[in-house]
Amino acid sequence: MDERRCDFSVDRRAFLRRASLTAAAGALLPLTGGAGRATASAGKTAGTDPDRLFKAGRFSAADRAYATLLRKDPANAQALAGRGRIALLSNDFRDAERFLTRAIELAPDDTFSMRQLAECFVRQNQVARAAPLLRGTGDPADAAYAVQYTGMAGPSYRMEGANKTRLPFVCVDPLPSVRASINGGQAKSFLIDTGATLALHSTTAQEVGLRALATSTTHPAGQTLTTYHGAMDAFRLGGIGMRNVPVVWYDLRMPDLPDGSKPAGVIGTELLSHFIATMDYAAQELVLRRKTPAQVRELWRETGRTGADRLPLWIAADHVPCSLGGVNDLGPRVASLDTGGMGLGIMMTEDNAKKAGVAIDYDHPSDQGPMKAYPIAPDRISLGRAVGGKIPGVAGPWPWLSMFGFDTIGNFTHEFFKRRAITFDYASMHLYITTR
């Protein structure tokens, strides 16, 4: 990947475990089935085909179509898996667990649904329940997470301290960063990147004495990368502490901070999704609220006073937030919100850029790891009423379809958010965005 775009992002489980493998195979499997198995919606037209509706990002319509199939055939494993997958996008854990469990009972070889159900448990801090599912997929990376989760004592992310905390940004560029401490040690700087998980540099892990519970090996961009899996006894952000926090570490290539130092690691959605998290670029602070009814009510009062736009929020591919966005006259359509695009405001596929009437500068390509991308600067990009124009971006062969299973208009990222505050309400699953 482009060094501006996050060399440290190779820890992203979904990309390594699913997207790159699918892309290498050269084709997408049916959205809710495995190789050699029929889709849930064989014989359906485009307007009623739940797989096609899901691929188009029409999640509510897809869910209704899967439900229609299940009324006719309650043992349709692919339709059950589809409903479970859609429920998990919105953190509807009860329905996700119900549908995915039944789908696996009917189709024990459905490893994708096993991963989805494991993710359902991980998001609820029930890592011990995720371990046997990951162990059963036959994938070495999944097996490493299974060993990691089995070696952790009790539920993950046990909270202590304040219900709300504010952390000033150390800097906004190259990415926002804040100070956090591991196991009661000296506070260190961490980048914030909503497209990442929670990862440390190997040096940081050694300094604080972390012990690896498991290792896994991947090959991003033709390189061999060993990832170490473990747990932090304590991780503190401002007034909020967390106990028994799963983490990975390896030799991250990190950008310099303005003072010339290197970040200790990256804080991503895997951690942020445990909170109502506000990245206030304009005020240069991160605000974390616990997901309590009182904090939700306080958020509603604040967003009402500021006139913040409220949009839907989904979590795709286990840790990438998504909402609805538009580019020029294309959209609104599902858009990912991976904030780690250093120096960029929008990332699109070439096909979507052309559909939106965005000029692509083919004369100045840039290397994005094994891919090439080309500069763009759309006239208008928008999330709700938040609008920007002529913000630098790139168009390239991004593997979002294989990573997410549905089409996205593009990825809204760092430069677009700089005059704004964005709140990821992981309690009510809404995105709030305010322009300062």
JOLINHU-V387847 format. One record per pair of residues at least 24 apart in sequence whose C-alpha atoms are under 10 Angstrom apart, sorted by the first residue. I is the first residue (numbers start at 1). J is the second residue. D is the distance in Angstrom with one decimal. If there is no record, write none. Layout:
I|J|D  I|J|D
This chain:
1|220|9.5  1|221|8.0  1|366|9.8  1|367|7.2  1|368|3.9  1|369|3.8  1|370|7.2  1|371|7.6  1|372|9.2  1|373|9.9  2|341|9.3  2|342|9.4  2|366|7.6  2|367|6.0  2|368|4.2  2|369|6.0  2|370|9.5  2|371|9.1  2|372|9.2  2|373|9.0  3|253|8.8  3|254|9.0  3|255|8.2  3|341|9.5  3|342|8.4  3|367|9.1  3|368|7.8  3|369|8.6  4|174|8.3  4|255|8.4  4|340|8.8  4|341|6.6  4|342|4.8  4|343|6.4  4|344|8.2  4|368|9.3  5|174|10.0  5|339|9.7  5|340|6.5  5|341|4.6  5|342|5.2  5|343|7.8  5|344|7.9  5|368|8.1  5|413|9.9  5|414|9.9  6|175|9.8  6|193|9.1  6|195|9.6  6|196|9.3  6|252|9.8  6|253|8.4  6|254|7.9  6|255|8.3  6|340|6.4  6|341|6.7  6|342|7.2  7|252|7.4  7|253|5.7  7|254|6.9  7|255|8.5  7|368|9.7  7|369|9.0  8|196|8.6  8|199|8.8  8|200|9.6  8|201|9.2  8|250|9.5  8|251|8.6  8|252|5.1  8|253|5.5  8|254|6.2  8|255|8.8  8|265|8.8  8|266|8.2  8|340|9.8  9|193|9.0  9|195|7.8  9|196|6.1  9|197|8.5  9|199|9.2  9|252|8.4  9|253|9.2  9|254|9.7  9|266|9.0  9|340|8.5  10|196|8.6  10|197|9.9  10|218|9.1  10|219|9.4  10|220|6.8  10|221|9.4  10|225|8.8  10|227|9.9  10|250|9.9  10|252|8.5  10|253|9.8  11|196|7.3  11|197|7.1  11|198|8.5  11|199|7.3  11|200|9.9  11|218|9.4  11|220|9.5  11|225|9.4  11|227|7.9  11|248|7.9  11|249|8.5  11|250|8.6  11|252|8.9  12|195|7.8  12|196|5.9  12|197|6.1  12|198|9.1  12|199|9.4  12|268|9.8  12|317|9.2  12|318|9.1  12|319|8.2  12|320|9.4  13|141|8.5  13|142|9.3  13|196|8.9  13|197|7.9  13|317|8.2  13|318|7.8  13|319|8.6  14|197|10.0  14|316|9.0  14|317|5.4  14|318|6.7  14|319|8.1  14|320|9.2  14|402|9.7  14|403|6.4  14|404|8.4  15|220|9.4  15|317|8.0  15|399|8.4  15|400|8.9  15|402|8.8  15|403|6.0  15|404|9.2  16|141|8.8  16|218|7.2  16|219|8.3  16|220|7.3  16|403|9.2  17|139|8.4  17|140|9.5  17|141|7.1  17|142|8.3  17|218|8.8  17|403|9.1  18|112|9.4  18|317|8.7  18|402|7.3  18|403|6.2  18|404|9.0  19|317|9.3  19|398|9.9  19|399|6.4  19|400|7.6  19|401|8.2  19|402|5.0  19|403|4.3  19|404|8.0  19|405|9.3  20|219|9.7  20|220|8.4  20|221|9.7  20|399|7.7  20|402|7.9  20|403|7.9  21|402|8.9  21|403|9.5  22|399|9.2  22|401|9.8  22|402|6.2  22|403|8.2  23|399|7.2  23|401|9.5  23|402|6.7  23|403|9.0  26|402|9.9  27|402|8.5  28|401|8.6  28|402|6.6  28|405|8.4  29|402|9.1  29|405|9.4  30|78|9.4  30|405|9.2  31|55|7.9  31|78|8.6  31|81|9.3  31|82|7.8  31|85|9.8  31|112|9.6  31|402|9.8  31|404|9.9  31|405|6.5  31|406|8.8  32|77|8.5  32|78|5.1  32|79|7.2  32|80|8.7  32|81|6.0  32|82|5.6  32|83|9.4  32|84|9.9  32|85|8.5  32|103|10.0  32|110|8.9  32|112|8.1  32|113|8.2  32|405|9.4  33|77|8.5  33|78|5.8  33|79|9.1  33|81|8.3  33|82|9.0  33|107|9.4  33|109|10.0  33|110|7.2  33|111|9.5  33|112|8.2  33|113|9.0  34|78|9.1  34|107|9.7  34|109|8.2  34|110|6.4  34|111|8.1  34|112|7.9  34|113|9.8  35|110|9.6  37|78|9.2  38|78|8.4  39|76|9.8  39|77|9.7  39|78|6.6  39|79|8.5  40|65|10.0  40|66|7.8  40|69|7.9  40|70|9.6  40|76|7.0  40|77|7.7  40|78|4.9  40|79|5.3  40|80|8.8  40|81|9.1  40|82|8.2  41|65|8.8  41|66|8.1  41|69|7.7  41|76|9.8  41|78|8.6  41|79|7.9  50|79|8.4  50|82|8.2  50|83|9.7  51|78|9.7  51|79|9.1  51|82|8.0  51|405|9.6  51|406|9.4  52|406|8.9  53|406|8.9  54|82|8.6  54|85|9.9  54|86|8.4  54|405|7.9  54|406|6.2  54|407|8.7  55|401|8.2  55|404|9.0  55|405|6.2  55|406|3.9  55|407|5.7  55|408|9.1  56|333|8.5  56|334|8.5  56|405|9.3  56|406|5.9  56|407|5.6  56|408|8.1  57|324|9.6  57|333|7.2  57|334|6.0  57|335|9.4  57|405|9.1  57|406|5.7  57|407|6.3  57|408|7.4  57|409|9.9  58|333|8.9  58|334|8.6  58|406|9.1  58|407|9.9  59|83|9.4  59|85|9.8  59|86|6.5  59|87|9.3  59|89|9.1  59|334|9.9  59|406|9.6  60|86|8.2  60|87|9.8  62|86|8.4  63|87|8.6  75|102|8.6  75|103|8.2  75|105|9.9  75|106|7.2  75|107|9.9  76|102|9.7  76|103|7.9  76|106|8.2  76|107|9.5  77|102|7.5  77|103|4.6  77|104|7.5  77|105|8.5  77|106|5.9  77|107|6.4  77|108|9.9  77|110|9.2  78|103|6.9  78|104|9.6  78|106|9.3  78|107|8.6  78|110|9.2  78|113|9.5  79|103|8.1  80|104|9.1  80|106|9.5  80|113|9.7  81|107|9.7  81|110|9.0  81|112|9.0  81|113|6.3  81|114|9.8  81|116|9.0  81|117|9.7  82|113|9.0  84|113|8.3  84|116|8.1  84|117|8.3  84|120|9.6  85|112|9.7  85|113|7.9  85|116|6.9  85|117|8.8  85|120|9.6  85|316|9.6  86|314|9.3  86|316|9.7  87|120|9.6  87|314|9.7  88|116|7.7  88|117|8.6  88|119|8.5  88|120|6.6  88|123|9.6  88|314|8.5  88|315|7.8  88|316|8.6  88|318|9.2  89|120|9.7  89|313|8.4  89|314|5.0  89|315|5.1  89|316|6.0  89|317|8.7  89|318|8.7  89|321|9.3  89|322|9.2  89|429|9.5  90|312|8.9  90|313|7.0  90|314|5.1  90|315|6.7  90|316|9.1  90|426|8.9  90|428|8.9  90|429|6.4  90|430|9.3  91|120|7.8  91|123|8.2  91|124|9.2  91|313|9.7  91|314|7.8  91|315|7.7  91|426|8.2  91|427|8.8  91|428|9.1  91|429|7.5  92|120|8.9  92|429|9.5  93|117|9.3  93|119|9.9  93|120|6.2  93|121|8.2  93|123|8.7  93|124|8.0  94|120|9.1  96|120|7.0  96|121|9.8  97|121|8.3  108|136|9.7  109|136|9.2  109|137|8.2  110|137|8.4  111|136|7.8  111|137|5.2  111|138|8.4  111|139|9.3  112|137|8.1  113|137|9.7  115|142|8.3  115|318|9.5  116|317|9.1  116|318|8.3  118|142|9.9  118|146|9.7  119|317|9.4  119|318|6.6  119|319|9.7  120|318|9.0  122|149|9.2  122|155|9.4  122|156|8.4  122|270|9.5  122|318|9.5  123|156|9.5  123|157|9.9  123|270|8.1  123|271|9.6  123|273|8.2  123|274|8.1  123|318|8.7  123|319|9.6  124|155|8.8  124|156|8.6  124|157|9.3  124|274|8.9  125|154|9.0  125|155|5.4  125|156|4.9  125|157|6.5  125|158|8.4  125|244|9.8  125|245|9.4  125|246|9.9  125|274|9.3  126|154|8.1  126|155|5.6  126|156|6.9  126|157|9.7  127|151|9.9  127|152|8.1  127|153|9.7  127|154|8.1  127|155|6.6  127|156|6.8  127|246|9.3  128|152|8.0  128|153|8.9  128|154|7.5  128|155|7.6  128|156|9.3  129|155|9.9  140|215|9.4  140|216|6.9  140|217|8.2  140|218|9.5  141|214|9.8  141|215|8.4  141|216|5.6  141|217|7.4  141|218|8.1  141|227|9.4  142|216|8.8  143|214|8.8  143|215|9.4  143|216|8.5  144|213|8.4  144|214|5.4  144|215|6.0  144|216|5.9  144|217|9.5  144|227|9.4  144|228|8.8  144|229|7.3  144|230|10.0  145|213|9.1  145|214|7.5  145|215|8.7  145|216|8.7  145|228|9.9  145|229|7.1  145|230|9.1  145|246|9.5  145|248|9.7  146|213|9.9  146|214|8.8  146|229|10.0  147|213|6.7  147|214|6.1  147|215|9.1  147|229|8.6  147|230|9.3  148|212|8.3  148|213|5.3  148|214|5.8  148|215|8.8  148|228|9.4  148|229|5.9  148|230|5.9  148|231|7.9  148|246|7.8  148|247|9.2  148|248|9.6  149|213|8.7  149|214|9.6  149|229|9.1  149|230|8.5  149|231|8.8  149|246|7.8  150|213|9.0  151|212|9.9  151|213|6.6  151|214|9.1  151|230|8.3  151|231|8.8  152|213|8.8  152|230|8.2  152|231|7.0  152|232|9.6  152|233|9.6  152|244|7.1  152|245|8.8  152|246|8.1  153|231|9.6  153|233|9.8  153|244|7.4  154|244|7.9  155|243|9.0  155|244|7.3  155|245|9.1  156|231|9.0  156|232|9.9  156|233|9.8  156|242|8.5  156|243|6.9  156|244|5.0  156|245|5.5  156|246|7.0  157|232|9.8  157|233|9.7  157|234|9.0  157|235|9.1  157|241|8.9  157|242|5.3  157|243|5.4  157|244|5.7  157|245|5.3  157|246|8.1  157|271|8.5  157|274|8.1  158|234|9.2  158|241|8.2  158|242|5.3  158|243|4.9  158|244|6.6  158|245|8.0  159|234|9.8  159|235|9.8  159|236|9.8  159|240|7.2  159|241|5.9  159|242|4.7  159|243|6.5  159|244|9.5  159|274|9.6  159|290|8.7  160|236|9.3  160|239|8.7  160|240|6.1  160|241|5.1  160|242|6.2  160|243|7.9  161|236|9.4  161|238|9.4  161|239|6.0  161|240|4.9  161|241|5.9  161|242|8.7  162|238|8.8  162|239|5.4  162|240|5.3  162|241|8.1  162|288|9.8  162|289|8.6  162|290|8.4  163|239|8.2  163|240|7.2  163|275|9.8  163|288|8.2  163|289|5.8  163|290|5.3  163|291|8.5  163|292|8.2  163|294|9.4  163|295|7.7  164|238|9.1  164|239|7.4  164|240|7.3  164|275|9.4  164|276|9.3  164|277|9.9  164|287|7.3  164|288|5.6  164|289|4.3  164|290|6.3  164|291|9.7  164|295|8.0  165|237|7.9  165|238|5.9  165|239|5.5  165|240|6.6  165|286|8.3  165|287|5.8  165|288|5.4  165|289|6.6  165|290|9.1  166|237|8.7  166|238|6.7  166|239|8.0  166|240|9.6  166|278|9.4  166|285|6.6  166|286|5.8  166|287|4.5  166|288|6.5  166|289|8.9  167|237|7.4  167|238|6.0  167|239|9.0  167|279|10.0  167|284|8.8  167|285|5.5  167|286|5.1  167|287|6.4  167|288|8.3  168|238|9.4  168|280|9.5  168|283|8.5  168|284|6.1  168|285|4.3  168|286|6.3  168|287|8.7  169|279|9.4  169|280|9.1  169|281|8.5  169|283|8.8  169|284|5.2  169|285|4.9  169|286|6.8  170|257|8.7  170|258|9.0  170|259|9.9  170|284|8.4  170|285|8.7  171|257|7.6  171|258|7.3  171|259|9.6  171|281|9.8  171|284|7.7  171|285|9.4  172|257|9.5  172|258|9.4  172|281|7.1  172|282|9.4  172|284|6.9  172|285|9.2  172|414|9.3  172|418|8.2  173|255|9.8  173|256|9.7  173|257|7.6  173|258|7.7  173|342|7.8  173|343|8.5  173|414|9.0  173|415|9.6  173|418|9.8  174|255|7.3  174|256|7.9  174|257|7.0  174|258|8.1  174|340|9.0  174|341|9.1  174|342|5.8  174|343|7.4  174|414|9.0  175|255|9.0  175|257|8.6  175|339|8.3  175|340|6.8  175|341|8.3  175|342|6.4  175|343|8.9  175|414|7.3  175|415|9.6  176|257|9.7  176|279|8.6  176|280|9.6  176|281|7.8  176|284|8.0  176|285|8.6  176|286|8.9  176|339|9.4  176|340|9.1  176|414|9.0  176|418|9.9  177|257|8.7  177|263|8.2  177|265|9.8  177|266|8.7  177|267|8.8  177|284|9.5  177|285|9.0  177|286|8.9  178|237|8.4  178|238|9.4  178|263|9.5  178|266|9.9  178|267|9.2  178|284|9.9  178|285|8.2  178|286|7.7  179|236|9.0  179|237|7.1  179|238|8.0  179|263|9.5  179|264|9.5  180|235|7.1  180|236|5.6  180|237|5.0  180|238|7.1  180|241|9.8  180|264|9.3  180|265|9.9  180|267|9.7  181|208|9.8  181|234|8.1  181|235|5.8  181|236|5.3  181|237|7.0  181|238|8.9  181|241|9.3  181|264|10.0  182|208|7.1  182|209|9.9  182|210|9.7  182|232|6.9  182|233|7.9  182|234|5.8  182|235|4.7  182|236|6.7  182|237|9.4  182|241|9.9  182|242|9.8  183|208|7.4  183|209|9.3  183|210|9.4  183|232|6.7  183|233|5.8  183|234|4.5  183|235|6.1  183|236|8.1  183|242|9.8  183|243|9.0  184|208|9.4  184|233|9.1  184|234|6.9  184|235|7.6  184|236|7.8  184|241|9.8  185|234|9.5  185|235|9.4  185|236|9.6  187|235|10.0  187|236|8.7  187|237|9.1  187|238|9.8  187|264|9.6  188|262|9.6  188|263|7.3  188|264|6.2  188|265|8.8  189|257|8.9  189|261|8.9  189|262|8.0  189|263|5.1  189|264|5.8  189|265|7.5  189|266|8.9  190|257|9.9  190|262|8.9  190|263|5.2  190|264|5.6  190|265|5.1  190|266|5.3  190|267|6.4  190|268|9.9  191|254|9.2  191|255|9.5  191|257|9.2  191|262|9.7  191|263|6.5  191|264|8.1  191|265|6.5  191|266|4.8  191|267|6.1  191|268|8.4  191|340|9.0  192|265|9.0  192|266|5.9  192|267|4.9  192|268|6.0  192|269|8.9  192|272|9.3  192|279|8.9  192|286|9.2  192|339|8.1  192|340|7.7  193|266|6.7  193|267|6.2  193|268|5.0  193|269|7.5  193|272|9.7  193|320|9.9  193|337|9.7  193|338|6.8  193|339|5.4  193|340|4.8  193|341|8.6  193|342|10.0  193|413|9.6  193|414|9.1  194|266|9.4  194|267|7.7  194|268|4.6  194|269|4.9  194|270|8.4  194|271|9.4  194|272|7.9  194|273|9.5  194|279|9.9  194|319|7.7  194|320|6.6  194|321|7.1  194|336|9.9  194|337|7.1  194|338|5.1  194|339|5.4  194|340|6.7  194|413|9.3  194|424|9.9  195|267|9.4  195|268|6.2  195|269|6.6  195|270|9.1  195|319|6.7  195|320|5.2  195|321|7.5  195|336|8.8  195|337|7.3  195|338|4.2  195|339|6.4  195|340|6.3  195|341|9.2  195|413|9.5  196|266|7.1  196|267|7.0  196|268|4.5  196|269|6.3  196|270|7.5  196|271|9.5  196|319|7.1  196|320|7.6  196|338|7.9  196|339|9.1  196|340|7.9  197|247|8.4  197|248|8.7  197|266|7.5  197|267|6.6  197|268|4.6  197|269|5.8  197|270|4.9  197|271|7.2  197|272|9.2  197|318|9.0  197|319|6.6  197|320|8.9  198|245|9.4  198|246|8.1  198|247|5.8  198|248|6.8  198|249|8.7  198|265|7.7  198|266|5.8  198|267|5.0  198|268|5.5  198|269|7.7  198|270|6.2  198|271|6.5  198|272|9.3  199|227|9.7  199|228|9.8  199|229|9.6  199|246|9.4  199|247|5.8  199|248|5.0  199|249|5.4  199|250|7.9  199|252|8.6  199|264|8.8  199|265|5.5  199|266|5.3  199|267|6.9  199|268|8.3  199|270|9.9  200|228|9.7  200|247|7.5  200|248|6.4  200|249|4.6  200|250|6.8  200|251|8.4  200|252|7.5  200|263|8.8  200|264|6.0  200|265|4.0  200|266|6.4  200|267|8.8  201|248|8.7  201|249|5.5  201|250|5.4  201|251|5.5  201|252|5.3  201|253|8.3  201|254|8.5  201|262|9.5  201|263|8.2  201|264|5.9  201|265|5.5  201|266|8.6  202|227|9.2  202|228|8.5  202|248|9.0  202|249|5.4  202|250|4.7  202|251|5.4  202|252|7.4  202|264|8.9  202|265|9.1  203|249|8.8  203|250|8.4  203|251|7.8  203|252|9.4  203|264|8.0  203|265|9.8  204|249|8.4  204|250|9.5  204|251|9.9  204|263|9.2  204|264|5.8  204|265|7.7  205|230|9.5  205|232|9.4  205|247|9.7  205|248|9.0  205|249|6.8  205|250|8.6  205|264|8.8  205|265|9.5  206|249|9.7  208|232|9.3  210|247|9.8  210|249|9.5  212|247|9.7  212|248|8.7  212|249|9.0  213|248|10.0  214|248|9.6  215|248|9.1  215|249|9.7  215|250|10.0  220|369|9.0  220|370|9.3  221|368|9.6  221|369|6.2  221|370|5.9  221|371|9.2  222|369|9.3  222|370|8.4  225|250|7.7  225|251|8.1  225|252|9.7  226|250|6.5  226|251|8.4  227|251|8.4  237|286|9.8  237|288|8.7  238|286|9.9  238|287|9.6  238|288|9.1  239|288|9.5  240|288|8.4  240|289|9.0  240|290|8.9  242|271|9.9  245|271|8.8  246|270|9.6  246|271|9.5  247|271|9.8  255|342|9.6  268|319|7.8  268|320|8.9  268|338|9.4  268|339|9.5  268|340|9.4  269|315|8.8  269|318|8.8  269|319|5.3  269|320|6.7  269|321|7.5  269|338|9.3  269|424|9.6  270|318|7.9  270|319|5.7  270|320|8.7  271|319|9.2  272|319|9.5  272|424|8.4  272|425|9.8  272|426|8.5  273|315|9.0  273|319|8.3  273|320|10.0  273|321|9.2  273|424|7.8  273|425|8.2  273|426|5.7  273|427|8.6  273|429|9.8  274|425|9.7  274|426|7.1  274|427|8.5  275|424|8.2  275|425|7.4  275|426|6.2  275|427|7.4  276|423|7.0  276|424|5.8  276|425|4.5  276|426|5.5  276|427|6.5  276|428|8.9  276|429|9.3  276|430|9.7  276|431|9.9  277|422|8.2  277|423|5.5  277|424|5.2  277|425|6.5  277|426|7.8  277|427|10.0  277|431|9.9  278|421|6.7  278|422|5.5  278|423|4.1  278|424|6.2  278|425|8.3  278|431|9.7  278|432|8.8  278|433|9.3  279|417|9.0  279|418|9.8  279|420|8.5  279|421|5.7  279|422|5.4  279|423|6.3  279|424|8.4  279|433|9.8  280|417|8.7  280|418|8.4  280|419|8.5  280|420|6.4  280|421|4.0  280|422|6.2  280|423|8.0  280|433|9.5  280|434|9.0  280|435|9.8  280|436|9.5  281|414|9.4  281|415|10.0  281|417|6.7  281|418|5.2  281|419|6.2  281|420|5.7  281|421|5.7  281|422|8.1  281|435|9.8  281|436|9.2  282|417|8.6  282|418|6.3  282|419|5.0  282|420|5.6  282|421|6.5  282|422|10.0  282|434|9.7  282|435|8.3  282|436|6.4  283|418|9.7  283|419|8.8  283|420|8.6  283|421|7.9  283|436|8.7  284|418|9.2  284|419|9.9  284|420|9.8  284|421|9.1  285|421|9.3  286|421|9.5  286|422|9.9  286|423|9.7  287|423|8.8  288|423|9.5  288|424|9.9  289|425|9.3  289|427|9.9  290|426|9.7  290|427|8.7  291|425|8.5  291|426|7.5  291|427|5.4  291|428|8.9  292|427|7.8  293|427|8.7  293|428|10.0  295|427|9.4  296|425|8.2  296|426|9.8  296|427|7.3  296|428|7.9  299|423|9.2  299|425|8.7  299|432|9.6  300|432|9.8  303|423|9.5  303|432|7.5  303|433|8.8  303|434|8.4  306|433|9.8  306|434|7.3  306|435|9.4  306|436|9.5  307|432|9.5  307|433|9.0  307|434|7.3  307|435|9.5  308|384|9.7  308|385|9.0  308|386|9.4  308|421|9.0  308|422|9.1  308|423|9.5  308|431|9.4  308|432|5.8  308|433|5.4  308|434|4.8  308|435|8.0  309|383|8.7  309|384|6.4  309|385|6.6  309|386|7.9  309|422|9.7  309|430|9.9  309|431|8.0  309|432|5.4  309|433|5.4  309|434|6.6  309|435|9.4  310|383|9.7  310|384|7.7  310|385|9.5  310|423|9.5  310|425|9.9  310|430|6.4  310|431|5.7  310|432|4.7  310|433|6.9  310|434|9.4  311|383|8.2  311|384|7.0  311|424|9.9  311|429|8.9  311|430|5.6  311|431|5.0  311|432|6.3  311|433|8.3  312|424|9.8  312|425|9.6  312|428|9.4  312|429|6.6  312|430|4.7  312|431|5.9  312|432|8.8  313|337|9.8  313|424|7.5  313|425|7.9  313|426|8.0  313|428|8.7  313|429|5.0  313|430|4.7  313|431|5.5  313|432|9.2  314|424|9.8  314|426|9.0  314|429|6.8  314|430|8.1  314|431|9.0  315|404|9.6  315|426|9.3  315|429|9.0  316|403|8.5  316|404|5.9  316|405|8.9  316|406|9.4  317|400|9.5  317|402|9.8  317|403|6.4  317|404|5.4  317|405|8.6  318|404|9.2  320|404|9.0  321|424|8.3  321|426|9.9  321|431|9.3  322|408|8.9  322|411|8.7  322|412|9.3  322|424|10.0  322|431|8.9  323|383|8.1  323|384|9.5  323|408|9.6  323|412|9.8  323|429|10.0  323|430|8.5  323|431|7.3  324|382|8.8  324|383|6.4  324|384|7.4  324|408|9.0  324|409|8.7  324|431|9.6  325|381|7.5  325|382|5.5  325|383|4.6  325|384|6.8  325|385|9.8  325|386|9.6  325|387|9.8  325|408|9.1  325|409|7.3  325|410|8.3  325|411|9.1  325|412|8.2  326|356|9.0  326|380|8.1  326|381|5.6  326|382|5.1  326|383|6.6  326|384|8.3  326|387|9.2  326|409|7.2  326|410|8.7  326|412|9.8  327|352|9.2  327|353|8.3  327|355|9.5  327|356|6.2  327|357|8.8  327|358|8.4  327|378|7.0  327|379|8.0  327|380|5.8  327|381|4.4  327|382|6.5  327|383|9.2  327|387|9.6  327|388|9.7  327|389|9.5  327|409|7.6  327|410|8.5  328|353|9.6  328|355|9.7  328|356|5.9  328|357|7.4  328|358|7.9  328|378|7.0  328|379|6.4  328|380|4.8  328|381|6.1  328|382|8.2  328|389|9.1  329|355|9.2  329|356|6.3  329|357|8.3  329|379|10.0  329|380|8.4  329|381|9.1  330|355|7.3  330|356|5.2  330|357|8.6  330|380|10.0  330|381|9.4  330|409|8.0  331|356|8.7  331|381|9.8  331|382|9.2  331|408|9.9  331|409|7.4  332|382|8.5  332|383|8.2  332|384|8.4  332|409|8.3  333|383|9.9  333|407|8.6  333|408|6.7  333|409|5.9  333|410|9.0  334|406|8.6  334|407|7.3  334|408|5.0  334|409|6.1  334|410|8.0  334|411|9.4  335|383|8.8  335|407|8.5  335|408|5.0  335|409|5.4  335|410|5.4  335|411|5.7  335|412|7.0  336|400|9.0  336|404|9.7  336|407|10.0  336|408|6.9  336|409|8.1  336|410|6.4  336|411|4.6  336|412|6.3  336|413|8.6  337|410|8.8  337|411|5.7  337|412|5.1  337|413|6.1  337|414|9.2  338|411|6.4  338|412|6.6  338|413|5.7  338|414|8.2  339|411|8.4  339|412|7.0  339|413|4.2  339|414|4.9  339|415|8.6  339|416|9.1  339|417|8.2  340|412|9.5  340|413|6.4  340|414|6.2  340|415|9.7  341|393|9.0  341|394|10.0  341|411|9.0  341|412|8.5  341|413|5.5  341|414|5.5  341|415|8.0  342|413|8.1  342|414|6.2  342|415|7.7  343|391|9.6  343|392|7.4  343|393|8.1  343|413|8.9  343|414|6.9  343|415|6.3  343|416|9.8  344|375|9.7  344|376|9.8  344|377|9.7  344|391|7.4  344|392|5.4  344|393|4.9  344|394|7.5  344|411|9.9  344|412|8.6  344|413|6.4  344|414|6.0  344|415|5.4  344|416|7.8  345|376|9.9  345|377|8.8  345|378|9.9  345|381|9.1  345|388|9.1  345|389|9.7  345|390|9.2  345|391|5.7  345|392|5.7  345|393|5.4  345|394|8.7  345|411|8.2  345|412|5.9  345|413|4.8  345|414|5.4  345|415|4.3  345|416|4.6  345|417|7.7  345|418|9.3  346|376|8.4  346|377|8.2  346|378|8.5  346|381|8.1  346|391|7.4  346|392|6.9  346|393|4.6  346|394|6.7  346|395|8.6  346|409|9.9  346|410|6.8  346|411|5.6  346|412|4.8  346|413|5.7  346|414|8.2  346|415|8.0  346|416|7.4  347|373|9.4  347|374|9.9  347|375|9.4  347|376|8.5  347|377|9.9  347|392|9.0  347|393|5.5  347|394|5.1  347|395|5.8  347|396|7.8  347|398|8.5  347|409|9.0  347|410|5.5  347|411|5.0  347|412|6.7  347|413|7.7  348|373|9.5  348|374|9.8  348|376|8.8  348|393|7.9  348|394|6.4  348|395|4.7  348|396|6.5  348|397|8.3  348|398|7.5  348|400|9.7  348|408|8.6  348|409|6.8  348|410|4.4  348|411|6.5  348|412|9.0  349|373|8.9  349|374|9.9  349|394|8.3  349|395|5.0  349|396|4.9  349|397|5.5  349|398|6.1  349|399|8.8  349|400|9.0  349|408|9.1  349|409|8.1  349|410|7.0  349|411|9.5  350|374|8.6  350|376|9.8  350|394|8.9  350|395|5.2  350|396|5.6  350|397|6.9  350|398|9.0  351|395|8.7  351|396|8.9  351|397|8.9  351|409|9.7  352|395|8.7  352|396|9.9  352|407|9.8  352|408|8.7  352|409|6.4  352|410|7.7  353|378|8.5  353|394|9.4  353|395|6.9  353|396|9.3  353|409|8.5  353|410|8.7  354|395|9.6  355|409|9.8  356|380|9.9  356|409|9.1  358|395|9.5  359|395|9.8  360|393|9.9  360|394|8.3  360|395|7.2  360|396|9.8  361|394|9.1  361|395|9.1  362|395|9.7  365|394|9.3  365|395|9.6  365|396|9.6  366|394|8.9  366|396|9.6  367|396|9.9  368|396|8.6  368|397|9.6  368|398|9.7  371|396|7.4  371|397|7.0  371|398|8.5  372|396|6.3  372|397|7.6  372|398|9.8  373|397|7.3  373|398|9.0  381|412|8.6  381|416|8.6  382|412|8.9  382|416|9.1  383|412|8.6  383|416|9.7  383|431|9.8  383|432|9.8  383|433|8.0  384|432|9.4  384|433|8.2  385|433|8.6  385|434|8.8  385|435|9.0  386|416|9.3  386|417|9.3  386|419|10.0  386|420|8.5  386|433|7.2  386|434|7.2  386|435|6.6  387|416|8.6  387|435|8.9  388|415|9.6  388|416|6.7  388|417|9.3  388|419|10.0  389|416|8.9  391|415|7.1  391|416|6.9  392|416|8.9
